[in-house]
């Protein structure tokens, strides 16, 4: 099982802060995961519409969209950061 | 010289800059320079009521620790403190503090500048604006100039 966590407008558009899913073995990379999530409903499609702006962290470390998701316990999706 | 242990804090409450300065200068007497950067909440010409800062608990601290390690690898510092707040922050209040101490000033200036450019681009915090009218203006967008400031360190 993999925990997905969402922040800022990604969280607001999806309508929840986190959920636990079973990662299908066909989902190999972050890009595959994003494509899969977009099929889960309008709210996901809206949140992930501009896929290339979505930032991703696996186990609390930044990764690119071609990163492998296998073994991830926590995957976070969020917009570009605006702290500081 | 012992390796510097950075002081990294993510908190809702305000911080006390003078107390942080004492903390840094009290632990090491071989400090000739302390550069302090504090980021404050602007009122955007009187229109902003507050900023709401969301963060990714756990990763925020982890990312600040990773950036601190990179800074300590790049410059010889004698002290380093990074504090970032979250929650509702009103105009005039502190958001972020970076305090870099070194024997001579150049390392401290550069380290503080690098840290802020990195934190803005890699630390998982997001700002939402609340207006005086009671409305939400929405999430602050990441700025190209912050990304450019971040990238310039890669070419040095």
gemmi code that builds the backbone of each chain (N, CA, C; Angstrom):
import gemmi

chains = {
    "A": [
        ("UNK", (0.838, -1.193, 0.000), (0.000, 0.000, 0.000), (0.877, 1.248, 0.000)),
        ("UNK", (0.408, 2.236, -0.704), (1.183, 3.472, -0.815), (0.311, 4.646, -0.382)),
        ("UNK", (0.886, 5.499, 0.431), (0.149, 6.687, 0.871), (0.424, 7.824, -0.116)),
        ("UNK", (-0.653, 8.419, -0.601), (-0.505, 9.590, -1.464), (-0.880, 10.811, -0.644)),
        ("UNK", (-0.064, 11.853, -0.716), (-0.387, 13.092, 0.007), (-0.376, 14.263, -0.962)),
        ("UNK", (-1.296, 15.186, -0.737), (-1.486, 16.320, -1.645), (-1.403, 17.618, -0.864)),
        ("UNK", (-0.862, 18.662, -1.515), (-0.748, 19.960, -0.846), (-1.240, 21.104, -1.731)),
        ("UNK", (-1.578, 22.202, -1.043), (-1.982, 23.474, -1.665), (-3.119, 23.237, -2.672)),
        ("UNK", (-3.025, 23.819, -3.895), (-4.198, 23.680, -4.783), (-4.381, 22.272, -5.327)),
        ("UNK", (-3.361, 21.459, -5.290), (-3.551, 20.053, -5.698), (-4.494, 19.385, -4.688)),
        ("UNK", (-4.238, 19.637, -3.402), (-5.092, 19.098, -2.333), (-6.526, 19.628, -2.463)),
        ("UNK", (-6.631, 20.951, -2.684), (-7.980, 21.539, -2.773), (-8.772, 20.995, -3.950)),
        ("UNK", (-8.108, 20.851, -5.101), (-8.835, 20.370, -6.287), (-9.227, 18.899, -6.158)),
        ("UNK", (-8.325, 18.092, -5.582), (-8.654, 16.666, -5.415), (-9.704, 16.500, -4.314)),
        ("UNK", (-9.672, 17.424, -3.341), (-10.698, 17.396, -2.297), (-10.320, 16.590, -1.068)),
        ("UNK", (-9.047, 16.187, -0.994), (-8.570, 15.512, 0.223), (-7.060, 15.672, 0.336)),
        ("UNK", (-6.565, 15.532, 1.543), (-5.145, 15.722, 1.808), (-4.315, 14.473, 1.627)),
        ("UNK", (-4.974, 13.325, 1.795), (-4.218, 12.080, 1.633), (-5.148, 10.911, 1.406)),
        ("UNK", (-4.576, 9.849, 0.860), (-5.319, 8.605, 0.667), (-4.291, 7.482, 0.498)),
        ("UNK", (-4.779, 6.263, 0.710), (-3.892, 5.117, 0.561), (-4.388, 4.302, -0.629)),
        ("UNK", (-3.477, 3.984, -1.543), (-3.889, 3.190, -2.705), (-2.960, 1.980, -2.889)),
        ("UNK", (-3.471, 1.045, -3.640), (-2.669, -0.115, -4.034), (-2.073, 0.250, -5.386)),
        ("UNK", (-0.750, 0.263, -5.489), (-0.122, 0.618, -6.766), (-0.140, -0.588, -7.700)),
        ("UNK", (-0.837, -0.443, -8.810), (-0.867, -1.498, -9.812), (0.556, -1.679, -10.369)),
        ("UNK", (0.986, -2.934, -10.582), (2.353, -3.142, -11.099), (2.602, -2.449, -12.442)),
        ("UNK", (1.527, -2.128, -13.173), (1.689, -1.439, -14.456), (2.128, 0.014, -14.264)),
        ("UNK", (1.971, 0.517, -13.044), (2.402, 1.892, -12.749), (3.870, 1.839, -12.345)),
        ("UNK", (4.720, 2.211, -13.278), (6.168, 2.082, -13.061), (6.800, 3.409, -12.635)),
        ("UNK", (6.415, 4.470, -13.320), (7.037, 5.767, -13.028), (6.005, 6.750, -12.460)),
        ("UNK", (6.513, 7.889, -12.022), (5.641, 8.971, -11.545), (4.671, 9.373, -12.656)),
        ("UNK", (5.159, 9.460, -13.895), (4.280, 9.817, -15.025), (3.128, 8.834, -15.162)),
        ("UNK", (3.430, 7.556, -14.991), (2.365, 6.529, -15.063), (1.335, 6.766, -13.958)),
        ("UNK", (1.826, 7.111, -12.783), (0.921, 7.344, -11.652), (0.015, 8.540, -11.941)),
        ("UNK", (0.592, 9.624, -12.465), (-0.205, 10.812, -12.765), (-1.275, 10.480, -13.805)),
        ("UNK", (-0.888, 9.728, -14.825), (-1.845, 9.338, -15.877), (-2.972, 8.490, -15.278)),
        ("UNK", (-2.595, 7.586, -14.373), (-3.600, 6.736, -13.729), (-4.549, 7.570, -12.863)),
        ("UNK", (-3.986, 8.473, -12.070), (-4.832, 9.279, -11.173), (-5.845, 10.110, -11.960)),
        ("UNK", (-5.416, 10.606, -13.128), (-6.314, 11.439, -13.938), (-7.567, 10.679, -14.388)),
        ("UNK", (-7.480, 9.348, -14.377), (-8.650, 8.552, -14.780), (-9.594, 8.314, -13.607)),
        ("UNK", (-9.196, 8.766, -12.420), (-10.009, 8.464, -11.229), (-11.161, 9.424, -10.998)),
        ("UNK", (-11.286, 10.427, -11.845), (-12.421, 11.337, -11.672), (-12.077, 12.748, -12.095)),
        ("UNK", (-13.127, 13.561, -12.212), (-12.968, 14.946, -12.679), (-12.066, 15.763, -11.784)),
        ("UNK", (-12.175, 15.511, -10.454), (-11.378, 16.315, -9.534), (-9.885, 16.042, -9.728)),
        ("UNK", (-9.549, 14.793, -10.005), (-8.135, 14.457, -10.271), (-7.692, 15.054, -11.606)),
        ("UNK", (-8.549, 14.949, -12.586), (-8.227, 15.487, -13.917), (-7.974, 16.992, -13.820)),
        ("UNK", (-8.791, 17.686, -12.982), (-8.627, 19.133, -12.827), (-7.333, 19.461, -12.085)),
        ("UNK", (-7.044, 18.684, -11.049), (-5.849, 18.949, -10.242), (-4.570, 18.700, -11.029)),
        ("UNK", (-4.619, 17.708, -11.906), (-3.391, 17.271, -12.585), (-3.373, 17.649, -14.061)),
        ("UNK", (-4.262, 18.588, -14.433), (-4.397, 18.984, -15.842), (-3.058, 19.407, -16.445)),
        ("UNK", (-2.350, 20.293, -15.735), (-1.047, 20.745, -16.238), (0.030, 19.903, -15.562)),
        ("UNK", (0.180, 18.712, -16.131), (1.023, 17.698, -15.501), (2.453, 18.156, -15.260)),
        ("UNK", (2.995, 18.946, -16.206), (4.411, 19.296, -16.052), (4.689, 20.311, -14.948)),
        ("UNK", (3.658, 20.959, -14.412), (3.928, 21.853, -13.267), (3.826, 21.105, -11.929)),
        ("UNK", (3.307, 19.905, -11.950), (3.145, 19.151, -10.700), (4.514, 18.664, -10.209)),
        ("UNK", (4.823, 19.007, -8.978), (6.077, 18.554, -8.349), (5.773, 17.307, -7.530)),
        ("UNK", (6.765, 16.449, -7.452), (6.556, 15.158, -6.810), (7.682, 14.836, -5.833)),
        ("UNK", (7.319, 14.270, -4.707), (8.324, 13.785, -3.763), (7.989, 12.338, -3.430)),
        ("UNK", (9.014, 11.493, -3.409), (8.835, 10.111, -2.973), (9.583, 9.953, -1.656)),
        ("UNK", (8.868, 9.441, -0.660), (9.441, 9.299, 0.690), (10.121, 10.595, 1.138)),
        ("UNK", (9.448, 11.711, 0.844), (9.849, 13.046, 1.306), (11.125, 13.576, 0.654)),
        ("UNK", (11.431, 13.083, -0.555), (12.539, 13.655, -1.331), (12.045, 13.991, -2.722)),
        ("UNK", (12.470, 15.174, -3.237), (12.051, 15.564, -4.584), (12.507, 14.542, -5.621)),
        ("UNK", (11.617, 14.253, -6.588), (11.986, 13.383, -7.713), (11.417, 13.981, -9.005)),
        ("UNK", (11.964, 13.526, -10.138), (11.441, 13.926, -11.448), (10.314, 12.966, -11.836)),
        ("UNK", (9.620, 13.320, -12.912), (8.483, 12.486, -13.338), (8.887, 11.130, -13.901)),
        ("UNK", (10.176, 10.965, -14.232), (10.596, 9.652, -14.748), (11.088, 8.724, -13.623)),
        ("UNK", (10.963, 9.170, -12.389), (11.413, 8.337, -11.251), (10.518, 7.112, -11.098)),
        ("UNK", (11.108, 6.026, -10.614), (10.341, 4.804, -10.377), (9.581, 4.910, -9.055)),
        ("UNK", (8.359, 4.384, -9.057), (7.542, 4.470, -7.841), (7.617, 3.204, -6.986)),
        ("UNK", (8.262, 2.171, -7.518), (8.299, 0.897, -6.799), (8.941, 1.077, -5.412)),
        ("UNK", (8.295, 0.528, -4.399), (8.845, 0.587, -3.053), (8.530, 1.882, -2.314)),
        ("UNK", (7.834, 2.805, -2.987), (7.512, 4.068, -2.325), (6.479, 3.836, -1.233)),
        ("UNK", (6.714, 4.376, -0.054), (5.694, 4.274, 0.980), (4.835, 5.538, 0.997)),
        ("UNK", (5.435, 6.668, 0.568), (4.678, 7.923, 0.554), (5.047, 8.713, -0.705)),
        ("UNK", (4.028, 9.071, -1.466), (4.255, 9.874, -2.670), (3.439, 11.155, -2.519)),
        ("UNK", (4.117, 12.290, -2.650), (3.446, 13.584, -2.489), (3.374, 14.305, -3.820)),
        ("UNK", (2.210, 14.918, -4.084), (2.007, 15.725, -5.296), (1.657, 17.129, -4.843)),
        ("UNK", (2.326, 18.118, -5.438), (2.079, 19.502, -5.022), (2.508, 20.491, -6.111)),
        ("UNK", (2.030, 21.732, -6.007), (2.450, 22.753, -6.973), (3.869, 23.238, -6.659)),
        ("UNK", (4.460, 24.041, -7.582), (5.755, 24.644, -7.274), (5.687, 25.365, -5.934)),
        ("UNK", (6.769, 25.307, -5.187), (6.777, 25.817, -3.817), (6.934, 27.331, -3.779)),
        ("UNK", (6.336, 27.943, -2.771), (6.359, 29.407, -2.671), (6.661, 29.856, -1.239)),
        ("UNK", (7.552, 29.114, -0.581), (7.914, 29.510, 0.785), (8.945, 30.621, 0.779)),
        ("UNK", (9.569, 30.772, 1.927), (10.631, 31.772, 2.056), (10.098, 33.133, 2.397)),
    ],
    "B": [
        ("UNK", (38.295, 21.652, 14.103), (37.026, 22.315, 14.405), (35.873, 21.319, 14.254)),
        ("UNK", (34.994, 21.287, 15.234), (33.845, 20.385, 15.177), (32.909, 20.800, 14.034)),
        ("UNK", (32.263, 19.809, 13.469), (31.295, 20.114, 12.408), (30.148, 20.937, 12.999)),
        ("UNK", (29.702, 21.899, 12.234), (28.599, 22.746, 12.695), (27.284, 21.974, 12.591)),
        ("UNK", (26.524, 21.960, 13.674), (25.194, 21.343, 13.661), (24.177, 22.440, 13.367)),
        ("UNK", (23.542, 22.400, 12.203), (22.569, 23.466, 11.926), (21.348, 23.352, 12.843)),
        ("UNK", (20.798, 24.498, 13.195), (19.582, 24.539, 14.008), (18.435, 24.781, 13.036)),
        ("UNK", (17.564, 23.775, 12.896), (16.500, 23.843, 11.894), (15.145, 23.670, 12.563)),
        ("UNK", (14.301, 24.663, 12.364), (13.019, 24.649, 13.068), (11.884, 25.031, 12.118)),
        ("UNK", (10.803, 24.273, 12.190), (9.567, 24.618, 11.482), (8.521, 24.792, 12.568)),
        ("UNK", (7.941, 25.959, 12.680), (7.018, 26.209, 13.791), (5.915, 27.196, 13.403)),
        ("UNK", (4.835, 27.123, 14.171), (3.720, 28.031, 13.971), (4.011, 29.402, 14.619)),
        ("UNK", (4.658, 29.357, 15.773), (4.899, 30.587, 16.543), (5.967, 31.471, 15.914)),
        ("UNK", (5.948, 32.727, 16.339), (6.977, 33.678, 15.903), (8.316, 33.276, 16.528)),
        ("UNK", (9.390, 33.832, 15.972), (10.717, 33.579, 16.541), (11.290, 34.902, 17.026)),
        ("UNK", (12.314, 34.780, 17.891), (12.938, 35.954, 18.502), (14.348, 36.079, 17.917)),
        ("UNK", (14.535, 37.067, 17.065), (15.808, 37.199, 16.345), (16.975, 37.410, 17.319)),
        ("UNK", (16.758, 38.227, 18.357), (17.839, 38.485, 19.320), (18.227, 37.206, 20.057)),
        ("UNK", (17.223, 36.399, 20.412), (17.501, 35.139, 21.114), (18.259, 34.178, 20.199)),
        ("UNK", (17.896, 34.174, 18.922), (18.586, 33.299, 17.962), (20.035, 33.748, 17.777)),
        ("UNK", (20.249, 35.060, 17.796), (21.603, 35.609, 17.678), (22.447, 35.168, 18.883)),
        ("UNK", (21.877, 35.234, 20.073), (22.596, 34.804, 21.279), (22.914, 33.319, 21.224)),
        ("UNK", (21.954, 32.566, 20.702), (22.132, 31.118, 20.575), (23.345, 30.797, 19.694)),
        ("UNK", (23.448, 31.534, 18.570), (24.570, 31.305, 17.636), (25.894, 31.782, 18.233)),
        ("UNK", (25.902, 32.982, 18.785), (27.175, 33.536, 19.267), (27.598, 32.906, 20.588)),
        ("UNK", (26.645, 32.312, 21.307), (26.962, 31.692, 22.582), (27.644, 30.346, 22.441)),
        ("UNK", (27.477, 29.697, 21.291), (28.018, 28.343, 21.160), (29.400, 28.311, 20.529)),
        ("UNK", (29.864, 29.456, 20.040), (31.143, 29.489, 19.345), (31.696, 30.912, 19.416)),
        ("UNK", (32.932, 31.036, 19.913), (33.522, 32.380, 20.035), (34.382, 32.749, 18.829)),
        ("UNK", (34.474, 31.845, 17.871), (35.292, 32.143, 16.694), (34.416, 32.653, 15.550)),
        ("UNK", (33.504, 33.548, 15.908), (32.579, 34.106, 14.921), (32.906, 35.570, 14.713)),
        ("UNK", (33.193, 35.929, 13.469), (33.474, 37.334, 13.172), (32.328, 38.004, 12.458)),
        ("UNK", (31.396, 37.179, 11.954), (30.303, 37.746, 11.159), (29.046, 36.898, 11.303)),
        ("UNK", (27.929, 37.556, 11.466), (26.640, 36.856, 11.419), (25.765, 37.607, 10.427)),
        ("UNK", (25.321, 36.918, 9.390), (24.394, 37.526, 8.442), (23.006, 36.989, 8.756)),
        ("UNK", (22.078, 37.910, 8.981), (20.703, 37.539, 9.323), (19.773, 37.974, 8.203)),
        ("UNK", (19.014, 37.048, 7.681), (17.961, 37.405, 6.738), (16.646, 37.074, 7.396)),
        ("UNK", (15.733, 38.040, 7.437), (14.390, 37.683, 7.863), (13.417, 38.097, 6.781)),
        ("UNK", (12.506, 37.194, 6.467), (11.464, 37.455, 5.478), (10.184, 37.768, 6.215)),
        ("UNK", (9.536, 38.874, 5.834), (8.316, 39.314, 6.512), (7.118, 39.247, 5.576)),
        ("UNK", (5.960, 39.264, 6.152), (4.719, 39.305, 5.381), (4.412, 40.757, 5.020)),
        ("UNK", (4.245, 41.035, 3.717), (3.903, 42.386, 3.243), (2.391, 42.584, 3.315)),
        ("UNK", (1.962, 43.859, 3.310), (0.503, 44.069, 3.283), (-0.013, 44.334, 1.868)),
        ("UNK", (0.893, 44.276, 0.878), (0.523, 44.476, -0.535), (-0.320, 45.746, -0.691)),
        ("UNK", (0.298, 46.863, -0.283), (-0.354, 48.172, -0.384), (-1.707, 48.206, 0.339)),
        ("UNK", (-1.750, 47.550, 1.490), (-2.953, 47.624, 2.322), (-4.061, 46.657, 1.954)),
        ("UNK", (-3.822, 45.797, 0.960), (-4.904, 44.903, 0.515), (-4.900, 43.536, 1.210)),
        ("UNK", (-3.741, 43.169, 1.778), (-3.617, 41.808, 2.316), (-3.907, 41.737, 3.815)),
        ("UNK", (-4.774, 40.820, 4.199), (-5.093, 40.636, 5.622), (-4.123, 39.655, 6.267)),
        ("UNK", (-3.769, 38.604, 5.527), (-2.868, 37.582, 6.078), (-2.409, 36.626, 4.984)),
        ("UNK", (-1.297, 35.995, 5.265), (-0.840, 34.882, 4.431), (-1.098, 33.618, 5.223)),
        ("UNK", (-1.540, 32.601, 4.508), (-1.712, 31.303, 5.143), (-0.631, 30.411, 4.546)),
        ("UNK", (0.233, 29.908, 5.395), (1.335, 29.089, 4.895), (1.101, 27.628, 5.233)),
        ("UNK", (1.011, 26.838, 4.159), (0.850, 25.391, 4.302), (2.233, 24.758, 4.146)),
        ("UNK", (2.476, 23.679, 4.860), (3.762, 23.004, 4.687), (3.576, 21.499, 4.717)),
        ("UNK", (4.607, 20.819, 4.309), (4.607, 19.348, 4.286), (5.406, 18.916, 5.507)),
        ("UNK", (4.711, 18.570, 6.604), (5.413, 18.216, 7.838), (6.349, 17.025, 7.591)),
        ("UNK", (7.509, 17.101, 8.118), (8.483, 16.027, 7.912), (9.399, 16.355, 6.756)),
        ("UNK", (8.810, 16.529, 5.559), (9.663, 16.847, 4.414), (10.216, 18.266, 4.521)),
        ("UNK", (9.451, 19.190, 5.113), (9.941, 20.574, 5.243), (11.256, 20.563, 6.026)),
        ("UNK", (11.258, 19.890, 7.165), (12.476, 19.800, 7.989), (13.572, 19.056, 7.226)),
        ("UNK", (13.180, 17.960, 6.542), (14.168, 17.151, 5.822), (14.831, 17.952, 4.710)),
        ("UNK", (14.037, 18.720, 3.985), (14.582, 19.498, 2.873), (15.466, 20.636, 3.392)),
        ("UNK", (15.038, 21.284, 4.470), (15.862, 22.345, 5.063), (17.191, 21.757, 5.550)),
        ("UNK", (17.153, 20.546, 6.078), (18.376, 19.880, 6.549), (19.297, 19.551, 5.373)),
        ("UNK", (18.694, 19.113, 4.245), (19.504, 18.797, 3.056), (20.170, 20.063, 2.515)),
        ("UNK", (19.415, 21.162, 2.452), (19.984, 22.414, 1.939), (21.074, 22.915, 2.887)),
        ("UNK", (20.840, 22.777, 4.183), (21.846, 23.199, 5.171), (23.138, 22.408, 4.987)),
        ("UNK", (23.006, 21.102, 4.728), (24.195, 20.260, 4.537), (24.969, 20.716, 3.304)),
        ("UNK", (24.237, 21.092, 2.261), (24.900, 21.560, 1.043), (25.642, 22.874, 1.302)),
        ("UNK", (25.010, 23.740, 2.070), (25.631, 25.026, 2.413), (26.899, 24.801, 3.238)),
        ("UNK", (26.817, 23.892, 4.191), (27.973, 23.650, 5.073), (29.109, 22.956, 4.310)),
        ("UNK", (28.734, 22.299, 3.225), (29.728, 21.664, 2.370), (30.429, 22.716, 1.509)),
        ("UNK", (29.682, 23.738, 1.125), (30.185, 24.758, 0.204), (30.946, 25.879, 0.889)),
        ("UNK", (30.514, 26.247, 2.074), (31.159, 27.358, 2.795), (31.514, 26.926, 4.208)),
        ("UNK", (32.592, 27.479, 4.734), (32.979, 27.185, 6.112), (32.232, 28.144, 7.028)),
        ("UNK", (31.247, 27.583, 7.717), (30.452, 28.399, 8.640), (30.747, 27.981, 10.071)),
        ("UNK", (30.467, 28.889, 10.999), (30.665, 28.573, 12.411), (29.314, 28.501, 13.143)),
        ("UNK", (28.239, 28.672, 12.399), (26.905, 28.531, 12.971), (25.870, 28.719, 11.875)),
        ("UNK", (24.733, 28.011, 12.011), (23.683, 28.146, 10.995), (22.320, 27.843, 11.613)),
        ("UNK", (21.400, 28.776, 11.438), (20.033, 28.608, 11.948), (19.042, 28.904, 10.836)),
        ("UNK", (18.069, 28.026, 10.683), (17.007, 28.265, 9.702), (15.665, 27.997, 10.393)),
        ("UNK", (14.808, 29.004, 10.381), (13.474, 28.836, 10.983), (12.436, 29.253, 9.945)),
        ("UNK", (11.428, 28.418, 9.740), (10.345, 28.771, 8.819), (9.026, 28.580, 9.550)),
        ("UNK", (8.177, 29.581, 9.467), (6.868, 29.471, 10.127), (5.805, 28.929, 9.177)),
        ("UNK", (4.713, 28.429, 9.759), (3.544, 28.039, 8.976), (2.304, 28.546, 9.691)),
        ("UNK", (1.169, 28.410, 9.038), (-0.083, 28.901, 9.635), (-0.397, 30.295, 9.135)),
        ("UNK", (-1.260, 30.984, 9.872), (-1.717, 32.307, 9.465), (-0.731, 33.371, 9.936)),
        ("UNK", (-0.228, 34.171, 9.001), (0.773, 35.184, 9.323), (0.302, 36.540, 8.802)),
        ("UNK", (0.290, 37.529, 9.691), (-0.248, 38.846, 9.323), (0.857, 39.775, 8.821)),
        ("UNK", (0.488, 40.806, 8.059), (1.494, 41.759, 7.569), (2.331, 42.311, 8.725)),
        ("UNK", (3.618, 42.394, 8.487), (4.539, 42.880, 9.510), (5.155, 41.765, 10.326)),
        ("UNK", (4.549, 40.582, 10.275), (5.085, 39.453, 11.046), (6.184, 38.723, 10.277)),
        ("UNK", (7.001, 38.011, 11.037), (8.080, 37.215, 10.447), (7.539, 35.964, 9.778)),
        ("UNK", (8.198, 35.576, 8.677), (7.896, 34.290, 8.028), (9.080, 33.343, 8.151)),
        ("UNK", (10.253, 33.870, 7.818), (11.424, 32.999, 7.733), (12.648, 33.699, 8.309)),
        ("UNK", (13.531, 32.902, 8.882), (14.801, 33.436, 9.397), (15.946, 32.538, 8.934)),
        ("UNK", (16.975, 33.189, 8.390), (18.222, 32.494, 8.088), (19.325, 33.262, 8.785)),
        ("UNK", (20.098, 32.563, 9.572), (21.206, 33.196, 10.279), (22.453, 32.364, 10.010)),
        ("UNK", (23.422, 32.987, 9.346), (24.655, 32.270, 8.994), (25.835, 32.982, 9.651)),
        ("UNK", (26.639, 32.211, 10.382), (27.795, 32.788, 11.073), (29.077, 32.219, 10.474)),
        ("UNK", (30.095, 33.082, 10.382), (31.382, 32.625, 9.856), (32.501, 33.456, 10.463)),
        ("UNK", (33.729, 33.063, 10.161), (34.881, 33.779, 10.710), (34.990, 35.151, 10.035)),
        ("UNK", (34.866, 35.160, 8.709), (34.857, 36.416, 7.942), (33.527, 36.540, 7.209)),
        ("UNK", (33.178, 37.741, 6.803), (31.806, 37.981, 6.347), (31.391, 37.314, 5.035)),
        ("UNK", (32.337, 37.103, 4.129), (31.941, 36.655, 2.792), (31.178, 35.328, 2.811)),
        ("UNK", (31.675, 34.374, 3.571), (31.011, 33.055, 3.628), (29.593, 33.195, 4.169)),
        ("UNK", (29.431, 34.007, 5.189), (28.097, 34.170, 5.797), (27.119, 34.834, 4.830)),
        ("UNK", (27.586, 35.880, 4.116), (26.723, 36.546, 3.128), (26.296, 35.560, 2.041)),
        ("UNK", (27.268, 34.862, 1.479), (26.959, 33.935, 0.382), (26.070, 32.786, 0.832)),
        ("UNK", (26.364, 32.247, 1.996), (25.575, 31.117, 2.499), (24.122, 31.533, 2.715)),
        ("UNK", (23.900, 32.704, 3.279), (22.534, 33.168, 3.551), (21.775, 33.384, 2.241)),
        ("UNK", (22.464, 33.963, 1.260), (21.834, 34.224, -0.028), (21.469, 32.912, -0.737)),
        ("UNK", (22.411, 31.994, -0.755), (22.195, 30.663, -1.350), (21.019, 29.957, -0.670)),
        ("UNK", (21.014, 29.994, 0.654), (19.961, 29.318, 1.414), (18.579, 29.832, 1.061)),
        ("UNK", (18.447, 31.143, 0.974), (17.132, 31.692, 0.651), (16.703, 31.314, -0.763)),
        ("UNK", (17.650, 31.370, -1.724), (17.308, 30.985, -3.104), (16.890, 29.518, -3.162)),
        ("UNK", (17.566, 28.670, -2.394), (17.231, 27.255, -2.386), (15.909, 26.985, -1.680)),
        ("UNK", (15.739, 27.610, -0.508), (14.513, 27.360, 0.264), (13.276, 27.731, -0.523)),
        ("UNK", (13.343, 28.861, -1.229), (12.177, 29.321, -1.996), (11.778, 28.312, -3.067)),
        ("UNK", (12.760, 27.606, -3.599), (12.490, 26.696, -4.705), (12.340, 25.232, -4.316)),
        ("UNK", (12.888, 24.840, -3.173), (12.858, 23.411, -2.848), (12.198, 23.062, -1.516)),
        ("UNK", (11.991, 24.035, -0.638), (11.379, 23.694, 0.650), (9.851, 23.669, 0.478)),
        ("UNK", (9.203, 22.574, 0.929), (7.767, 22.411, 0.672), (6.874, 23.269, 1.561)),
        ("UNK", (6.750, 24.536, 1.143), (5.848, 25.509, 1.779), (5.077, 26.185, 0.656)),
        ("UNK", (3.808, 26.516, 0.936), (2.978, 27.204, -0.062), (2.209, 28.312, 0.630)),
        ("UNK", (2.131, 29.465, -0.073), (1.436, 30.625, 0.501), (0.102, 30.863, -0.185)),
        ("UNK", (-0.901, 31.113, 0.659), (-2.199, 31.524, 0.130), (-2.501, 32.909, 0.698)),
        ("UNK", (-3.072, 33.785, -0.158), (-3.340, 35.156, 0.282), (-4.794, 35.328, 0.719)),
        ("UNK", (-4.964, 35.960, 1.875), (-6.300, 36.344, 2.348), (-6.394, 37.860, 2.294)),
        ("UNK", (-7.427, 38.372, 1.630), (-7.557, 39.818, 1.455), (-8.329, 40.466, 2.598)),
        ("UNK", (-8.167, 41.795, 2.703), (-8.893, 42.566, 3.705), (-10.404, 42.514, 3.506)),
        ("UNK", (-10.823, 42.229, 2.277), (-12.252, 42.152, 1.978), (-12.862, 40.856, 2.506)),
        ("UNK", (-12.000, 39.974, 3.031), (-12.512, 38.699, 3.533), (-12.404, 37.592, 2.501)),
        ("UNK", (-12.053, 37.989, 1.249), (-11.927, 36.975, 0.193), (-10.547, 36.324, 0.234)),
        ("UNK", (-10.485, 35.200, -0.424), (-9.184, 34.566, -0.652), (-8.753, 34.954, -2.052)),
        ("UNK", (-7.485, 35.411, -2.202), (-7.016, 35.695, -3.557), (-6.466, 34.414, -4.189)),
        ("UNK", (-6.224, 33.444, -3.340), (-5.728, 32.177, -3.872), (-4.267, 31.964, -3.589)),
        ("UNK", (-3.725, 30.933, -4.219), (-2.352, 30.531, -3.966), (-1.382, 31.420, -4.708)),
        ("UNK", (-0.319, 31.791, -4.027), (0.735, 32.597, -4.655), (1.412, 31.724, -5.706)),
        ("UNK", (1.664, 32.314, -6.880), (2.343, 31.557, -7.933), (3.851, 31.665, -7.796)),
        ("UNK", (4.527, 30.589, -8.135), (5.990, 30.601, -8.103), (6.481, 31.602, -9.151)),
        ("UNK", (7.496, 32.359, -8.793), (7.984, 33.414, -9.684), (9.222, 32.970, -10.469)),
        ("UNK", (9.266, 33.401, -11.722), (10.411, 33.076, -12.582), (11.699, 33.632, -11.995)),
        ("UNK", (11.610, 34.831, -11.391), (12.853, 35.424, -10.872), (13.426, 34.615, -9.704)),
        ("UNK", (12.545, 33.950, -8.954), (13.040, 33.079, -7.873), (13.717, 31.837, -8.449)),
        ("UNK", (13.157, 31.341, -9.569), (13.778, 30.176, -10.212), (15.124, 30.553, -10.818)),
        ("UNK", (15.195, 31.764, -11.396), (16.461, 32.228, -11.981), (17.515, 32.413, -10.894)),
        ("UNK", (17.082, 32.954, -9.740), (18.013, 33.168, -8.620), (18.557, 31.832, -8.128)),
        ("UNK", (17.711, 30.823, -8.167), (18.082, 29.473, -7.750), (19.091, 28.873, -8.738)),
        ("UNK", (18.797, 29.059, -10.040), (19.633, 28.443, -11.077), (21.027, 29.047, -11.141)),
        ("UNK", (21.154, 30.341, -10.764), (22.470, 30.972, -10.932), (23.545, 30.277, -10.100)),
        ("UNK", (23.153, 29.633, -9.001), (24.141, 28.951, -8.157), (24.710, 27.715, -8.835)),
        ("UNK", (23.977, 27.167, -9.812), (24.444, 25.957, -10.495), (25.561, 26.255, -11.480)),
        ("UNK", (25.676, 27.527, -11.893), (26.690, 27.866, -12.892), (27.946, 28.438, -12.244)),
        ("UNK", (27.947, 28.537, -10.914), (29.112, 29.113, -10.240), (30.170, 28.042, -10.000)),
    ],
}
model = gemmi.Model(1)
for chain_id, residues in chains.items():
    chain = gemmi.Chain(chain_id)
    for i, (resn, *xyz) in enumerate(residues, 1):
        res = gemmi.Residue()
        res.name, res.seqid = resn, gemmi.SeqId(i, " ")
        for name, pos in zip(("N", "CA", "C"), xyz):
            atom = gemmi.Atom()
            atom.name, atom.element = name, gemmi.Element(name[0])
            atom.pos, atom.b_iso = gemmi.Position(*pos), 0.0
            res.add_atom(atom)
        chain.add_residue(res)
    model.add_chain(chain)
structure = gemmi.Structure()
structure.add_model(model)
structure.setup_entities()
